[in-house]
Amino acid sequence: MNRNVTALILIVLAIGIYFTYTSGQIDNLHKIQAVNDQYSAAITNAKKLISLRDSVLNQYNSISDLDKSRLDKIVPDNIDNVRLIIDISGIAARHGLTASGITTSADSKPNSSNTANSTPGTRTGMSTSGAGLSTVSVSFSVSTTYDNFISFLQDLERSLRILDITSITLSASDNGVYTYGVTMNTYWLKQ
C-alpha cells in the first residue's frame, strides 16, 4: 500500500509540475521556435538577395566599356548642356545645316515634390519630372529644304541620346528653303 501511495503522490506531483512550470516553458519554447523560423526565413531571403546582387553585378561587369559609354549617352547621370549642343550641332553639320538660337531650359511642368538644385556635377536648366528622371527642353532653328530637314530629323532619331520632339514650327519662303523651329526634350537620371 505504501508503494501505491508513493506512486500516487509522484503522479500528482508530476501533473502539478507539468501544469505549473513545464507547460509555461513549452509555450516559451514555441514562441522562441517561431522567432527562430522568422530569422531563418530572413537569412534565406538575404542569401537569395546576395546571390541576385552577385548575378546582376556579374552581368554589369560583363558589359563592355563601349556599351557602358553608349548606355551613359542614352540616359546620362548628369546633363552637360555644352555636350548636348555640340551633339545637335554635329548632326546638323552632317546635313550642311547650322543650328541657330540653341537654348536649353527647365521643364515647365510644375513639380513641387522634386526640384533640381544646382549641385556639383550638374548644370542649370534642369528639372525633375519623375522619380529619378529629369528633363531638359532644347530649342533651336535650322533653315533648309523639306527633304534635308526630314533627313536631319531621322539622324536625330538614330542618335543614342533619347530625344522627344515636342514641337516643330515652320516659316515659309519663296525659294523652297524653310526655317524650322524645333523644341525637344532630353532626359538624365538624377542619382
Secondary structure, 3 states (H helix, E strand, C coil): CHHHHHHHHHHHHHHHHHHHHHHHHHHHHHHHHHHHHHHHHHHHHHHHHHHHHHHHHHHHHHCCHHHHHHHHHHCCCCCCHHHHHHHHHHHHHHCCCCCEEEEEEECCCCCCCCCCCCCCCCCCCCEECCCCEEEEEEEEEEEECHHHHHHHHHHHHHCCCCEEEEEEEEECCCCCCEEEEEEEEEEEECC
